[in-house]
Amino acid sequence: MSASTAAADARPAYRAFRVTVARTLELGPHFTRITFTGDDLVHFGTAGLDQRVKVVLPLAGSGFEHFPMVDDWYQAWRDLPVERRNPFRTYTVRYTRPDEREVDIDFVGHGDTGPASRWASRAEPGDEAIIVGPDERSPGRMLGIDWRPGNVTTHLLAGDETAAPAIGAILESMPADATGIALIEVPAVADAHHLIAPEGVEVRFLPRSADGGPGQRLIPALREWVAQTCRVSAPRHQSMAEDPDDVPLWDVPEGTSLDGDCYAWIAGEAGMVKAMRRFLVTDAGLDRRKVAFMGYWRLGRAELD
Ligand SMILES: Cc1cc2nc3c(=O)[nH]c(=O)nc-3n(C[C@H](O)[C@H](O)[C@H](O)COP(=O)(O)OP(=O)(O)OC[C@H]3O[C@@H](n4cnc5c(N)ncnc54)[C@H](O)[C@@H]3O)c2cc1C
C-alpha cells in the first residue's frame, strides 16, 4: 500500500469544515439558500443525492472557540460542559462547487423556535459557521446517502419542505429515462420553486393551508398516486416484527439488488412519515424493502431532544 493510499484510508468520512456565508438567496417565503465559502471546501464531498451534513452554529460570546476541530468531534463535543457546546442541526447538501470552494444548503425558516432556523433567517455575508460534511478524499465519502432505488422502474419521492433539498438533488441525478413522481408539501404557494427533473418524473408542490399540519396535502396525494400507479400484492400485514407502528423513525433498506415496480423514498416530519410508511407497507402492500423512510424532524421537539 502506498503512503498516499494509506493516508486516504485513514481519513474520516466526515470532518469539520470552517466556512463563512458568501451570500443568501430567498427561494420562497420559507426557503433561504445559503452559499457557504471556505478554502477547505475544495475537498468537500461531491456525492450529492440526499447526503446529510451537520451545520454547527456559533455560541453567543465565544463563537466557535470551544468547538473541537478533531476527527472524533462528536465525542469531544459531548465531553464539553453544556454551556460550551455549539448547537448543530442536520441539513442536506444542495450543491457543491469545489473549484469555486462553495457549498449551498437550503434552510427552511420556521421562526425563531430553533437555533438553526433563527440563525439562517439572519445570516449575512461574512458570518461564520462550521459544516461537518464528507471529505471527497475519504473512502467513506458516500456516507449519509439514503437514496438506494436499485433497478426499480418507478420512483416515488415524498416529503415536506425539509426534504425538498434532498428531493431536488436526487431528481437532478436521475437518468433521463427515469419515471415516477416527486410530491413535496410546502407551507405556502410561493414556496414552490423550480426543480430540474427527467421528463418522466412529475414534480408536484402541495401547499398546505394556513391551519394545516404536516401531511395535510401529502398523505392524500401519496395514497391516490400509489393506488393508481403501483402494482402491489394484496394488502397485508407483513408480520408483527414489521408492523410500522413498532419500527424506528428511520429505516433505509439496502437497495442495490432491488428490481420490479415502485420504490418509495419518504422524509419529513416524523409523525407524517410514519403515517405514510404505514399506508405504503400495511395498506397498499408495498414490499417494505422498497420503502426508505426518514423522520427529518419531530413536531414539538428540538433535534437534539
Ligand atoms: C437527514 C436530514 C436532512 C435534513 N435536511 C434539511 C434541509 O436540507 N433543510 C432544512 O431546512 N431542514 C432539513 N432537515 C430538518 C432539520 O434538521 C430540522 O428541521 C431541524 O429541527 C431544524 O433545527 P432548528 O434549530 O431550526 O429547530 P429545533 O431546535 O430542532 O426545533 C425547535 C422547534 O422547531 C420545530 N421545527 C423543527 N423543524 C421545523 C420545521 N421545518 N417546520 C416547523 N417546525 C419545525 C421543532 O418541532 C421544535 O418544536 C433535515 C433533517 C435530517 C435528519
The ligand as a Gaussian input file, in Angstrom:
#p B3LYP/6-31G(d) Opt

LIG

0 1
 C      -31.062000      13.871000       7.144000
 C      -31.736000      15.207000       7.373000
 C      -31.669000      16.171000       6.386000
 C      -32.305000      17.398000       6.574000
 N      -32.194000      18.357000       5.598000
 C      -32.756000      19.572000       5.779000
 C      -32.590000      20.613000       4.803000
 O      -31.874000      20.469000       3.815000
 N      -33.206000      21.800000       5.041000
 C      -33.972000      22.015000       6.172000
 O      -34.479000      23.123000       6.336000
 N      -34.112000      21.051000       7.113000
 C      -33.517000      19.853000       6.958000
 N      -33.645000      18.888000       7.906000
 C      -34.518000      19.174000       9.069000
 C      -33.830000      19.995000      10.150000
 O      -32.710000      19.281000      10.652000
 C      -34.836000      20.226000      11.294000
 O      -35.928000      20.962000      10.829000
 C      -34.202000      20.882000      12.498000
 O      -35.030000      20.596000      13.613000
 C      -34.059000      22.391000      12.367000
 O      -33.392000      22.866000      13.512000
 P      -33.860000      24.159000      14.317000
 O      -32.702000      24.542000      15.175000
 O      -34.384000      25.165000      13.363000
 O      -35.071000      23.632000      15.201000
 P      -35.005000      22.696000      16.509000
 O      -34.254000      23.367000      17.611000
 O      -34.502000      21.342000      16.104000
 O      -36.545000      22.583000      16.873000
 C      -37.217000      23.658000      17.564000
 C      -38.715000      23.548000      17.329000
 O      -38.959000      23.794000      15.950000
 C      -39.724000      22.718000      15.400000
 N      -39.273000      22.524000      13.997000
 C      -38.109000      21.994000      13.563000
 N      -38.060000      21.995000      12.211000
 C      -39.234000      22.540000      11.800000
 C      -39.782000      22.818000      10.529000
 N      -39.122000      22.566000       9.391000
 N      -41.003000      23.377000      10.467000
 C      -41.712000      23.670000      11.592000
 N      -41.238000      23.427000      12.851000
 C      -40.012000      22.878000      12.941000
 C      -39.462000      21.512000      16.291000
 O      -40.530000      20.614000      16.258000
 C      -39.264000      22.168000      17.639000
 O      -40.513000      22.351000      18.274000
 C      -33.018000      17.659000       7.766000
 C      -33.050000      16.686000       8.780000
 C      -32.426000      15.475000       8.576000
 C      -32.441000      14.452000       9.682000

